[in-house]
Amino acid sequence: MTAIGGLGHTLPFFIPNFHVALTIAIIVVVFELLAIAWIRNHYMDTPFLSAAFQVVVGGVLVFLTGIFIGGAG
């Protein structure tokens, strides 16, 4: 699932138009985060809003880490 998720939000960048690719990638990431929150809610008995909050905070931390690592050097 990690590979499929990674491909889901990187494959749009084969589209020549960067802004279109970025928009599609953002939409895919939103659906991925919602799916993770739903899975946590459905199978792990985590309240949906709590699961969504945890997933969004995790996503933001990953995003900020990527910016930090990308800016290093």
N, C-alpha and C positions, 0 to 999 in steps of 0.2 A: 504494500500500500504506500510505503514511503516513495518508492520509485514512481509509481503511478501519479501520486500527488506532485512530485517534483516535475515530472514531465508535463503534467496538466498546466502548470503555470510558467513553464519555460518554452514549450512548443509555440505559443503565440508569437514569440520573437523571431520566428521564421518569416513572419509577415513583414514586408519591406517598410511599411509605415509604422514608425516607432510609437506614435500616440495611439493608434488603433491597437497595436500589440499590447501596449501597457494597459489600456482599458480592458481588453479581454483577459489579461493576466490578473488584474485586480478582481474582476468578476469571478474568475475561477477560484482565487484565494478566498473570497467571501463565501462561496459555496463550500469549499473545503473546510473552513472554520465552522460553518453551520453544521456540516455533516459530523465533524468531530464532537461538537457540543451535543448533537442529537444522540450520537453513540454513547457518550458519557452519561447522558440523561437516561437513555433507554436500558443500557446494559449494566451501568454502574450505580444506578439509583441516585445520581447527583441531580439536584434541582436544575432545570434547564437554564435559568438565568445565572445561577452560580457557575454551571459548566461553561456557558457562553462567556462570562467574565474571565474565567480562568484561561480559556482558549485564546481570547482576544489579548489578554495581558501577555501570555506566552508568545503570541504572534508578534506583538509590538517589541518584545525583548529580542526575538530573533531578527526582526527588521533593523533595530538599532545596532545589534551586534554586527550585522552585515555592513551597515554604514560605517561603523567604527573600523572594522577590518579592511573594508574597501578604501578607506581614507588613510590607512597606515602606509608607511613606506616612504 
